[in-house]
Amino acid sequence: MNTHWSQPRTNIFAALLLLRSALAAGMNARLIKARNEDCDHPIKEKFEDEDFRNYEFSSGLLRTRAEIYNDTSLSDIQKCLTLNFKTCYGTEDAMNRYYETGLLSQDNFKGVGRSHLVKVSDMVMFLTTIGETKRAEMFRRQYLTGEEAGKNHFYDFFRYKHGSEWAIKKFKNKLWVVELLKDGAPKARVPWAVTVLNIILYPLKYVPRRSVLRMDNYKIITYRVGDVSHGISIDIHVPKRFSFN
């Protein structure tokens, strides 16, 4: 099954348009129903794993909290991790103990060893308990109280450590997809719906299409009928200012 032409579609009319484009390109193609996961380009959806243990340190950047909130390149879970967790280095046993029980020890803060995430509120409580009040207060003011939200601080940013966060979407029913047939295979029968679409869309070839190219000193407005090689176009150059110089 060769479904490289396009992604599957849940709507048969959208699938018919894809089939029409394949036939127009000279492909021997037909429309079939198949499971999304069996297609060459399945529909995918992004999921957000909320388990902090499945993330790892990516980078440390100087930011304010507002800049992190407004960063559109970060997902909601990434923002949450950055604003609530720090990267610590310690022994593997200490990391596993914290990840399993939530208990911290000085072995979590050796500065070398296994990198792992520690929730700032847990860190502040532990540092206060062992008498490192100055360090605890520094993290409290940066992360917990909001007193220094407008100041630049170094924050840790994290990435998902189990590969892609995109997963193939599961559908209850099979979807419509364009299948390309092998050379020499019998010519696929063109569905009557594609013929109807061709009849409906044919007059649109003769409706002028307008495009605008904006340059520094002028703009070009183009009206085109037909395609690039066989159509007719009219270009109108409009300068921003007129001069006799």
N, C-alpha and C positions, 0 to 999 in steps of 0.2 A: 504494500500500500504506500504510494508516493503522495504525500500531502504537503510537499515543500512549498506549494504555491502561496498558502496563506494560513492564518490561524482559523480554527473552527469557529462557527457562529451558532448562537442559540436561535437566531431569527432566520427563517428560511429566505426572506426577501433580501437580507444583507448577504446571505450566502449566494443567492442568485446573481447579485451584482459582481461578486468575486468570480463566479463561474463565467459570467459574461466577459470580464476582463481577460480571463485565461483563454477563452475561445477567440477573442479579438486579437490576442497575441499569437495566434496560430497553434495553440496547444490542443492536443487531443485530450479532453478532460470531461469529467462527469461529476455530478454532485452525489455524495454518499453520506450515510450516517455512521458515525464512529464514536467510540469513547474518547473523551478529551485526552486521557493519558496515553492513548495509542497513536495520537497524531504527532507529526514531526515538530510542529510549533504549537504546543498546547497552551491554552489560556492559563496564566499563572496569577497568583495573588501573593501579596506581601504579608507575612505574619510577623508579630512582634513577640518574641519569647521574653517573658517578664521575669525569668529566673536569672538573677544577677550572676550566678555561678557559671552561666554559659557565655559570659563576655570576658574580654581581656583588654589590657591596656593598649591604646593605639597611639596617643600623643598627649603632650601637656602644652596648653596654650594660655597666654595671658589674656583674660577676658573679664568682663563684668557679668553679673547674673542676667541683666537685661539683654546683653548681646547673645548669651546662650539661649534664652527664651525665644529670641527673634531669629535664630539661625535656622533657615528653612532646609539646610542640608542635613540636619539632624532629625531623627525620628523622635517621637515622644518618649520612648523608653531610653534612648540615648541621652536625652536631656535630663531625664529623671536620674539616671546613673551618674552623670557628670555633677549634678547638683547635690547628690546625697552620698557619694562613695569616693574613697581614695584608694590609690594603688599602694599596697604594702608588699614588702619582700621579707620572706622568712623561710622556715623549714616546711617541708611538705606535710609533716605530721601536724604542725600548727595550722596550716591552711586547711587540711581535711577536717580537723577538729572544729574549726570555726564554721566551715561550710556545712557540717553535719549537725552541730549543736549550738552554734552562735557564741561559743566561749572563746575569748581572746587570752593570749599570754604574751610574754615578752618575746617569745620565739616568732611571733607574727611581725615584729618590728626590728628585725636584725639589719635591715638595709641591703641585704644580699640574699640570694636564694630564689625560691619560687614566688613569682608575681601572682598576687591575688587581690580581690576587691574586699574592702572592709567598709561597712557602713559608718559614716562619720559620727553619728550619735553613739554607736557602740564604742568607737575609738575614743571619743571625748570622755565617756564614762570610765573606760579602762585607764586612760592616762591620768584622770583625776584620782582614781583609786591608788595608783602607784606613786602619786606625788608629783607628777609632771604637770602641774597646774598651769604653768605659763604656756606650754605647748597646747594643752587642752583648751585654754581660753582663746588662743589664736584660731584654732579650728572652729570653735563655737561662734566667734564673731564673724568669721567668713561664711560659714554654712548654716548655722542654726538660728541665730538671733536676727539676721538681716541688717545688722548695724552697718556693715560694710558692703552692702549689696551693690552700691554704686561705684565701688573702687575696683581697680584692676587687681586680680589675683590669678595665680596659676591654678588652673583646673585640669583634672584628668579627663580625657575623652576615651571612649571605649568602642570596640567593634565586636561583632558576633563571631565567635571562634569555631563555629561548626559549619563553615561554608556559607552558602547563599541563604538569605532570608526570604527568597522567593520559592514558593512551592506550587506544584501543579494543582490547580483547582479541581475539586471533585464535583461532578454533576450527577444527579440522579438518573438522568436520561442521556441518550446519545445525542451528539451535536451534528450539525451539518458542516461538511468540509469538502473542499475541492480536491479531487484525486486526479493526478496526472497519469495518463496511460502510456505504456511503453510504445516505442516505435514499432510499427507493424501490427499493433493491436487493432481490432475492428473499430471503425470510427464510432465514437459515442453519439448516441442520439441526443440532439439538442432539445431540452425541455421546452414545451410550448410557452412557459412563463418567460424564458429568455427571449423568445421571438417577440412576445408582447412588449417586453422591456425595450428591445431594439426599436420597435415601431414608435413607442412613446418617447424615447430619448433622441431619436434621429433628428427631429426639428431643432433640438437644442444646439446642434452643430452650427446653425445659422443665426444664433443669438449672439451679438457682439459681447466679448468679454473685456472688461476694463482692468488695466493694471497701472500702477503708479510707481515710478522709480525716482526717488528724491536724491538730488545731487547737491553739492555745496552751493553752486551758483544758479542752478535751475532744476526743474523737475520734468520728467518725460511721462506723458500720459499716453498709453497705448490702447487702442481698440482693435481687437483681433476677431476675425471670423474664420473658423476652420483650424487645422493644425499648423505647426510651424513650417513644414515643408510644402504644403499645398494650400495653405490659407492666405488670407489677405489681411494686412495690418496697416493701421494709420497711426503714426507717431506725432504727438504734439509737444513741442519743446516750449516750456514756459520759463523765461528767465526771472530771477528775483528782482532785478532792477534793469532798467533800460538806459543805455548810454550811447553817444555817438563817437566815443573814444575807442 
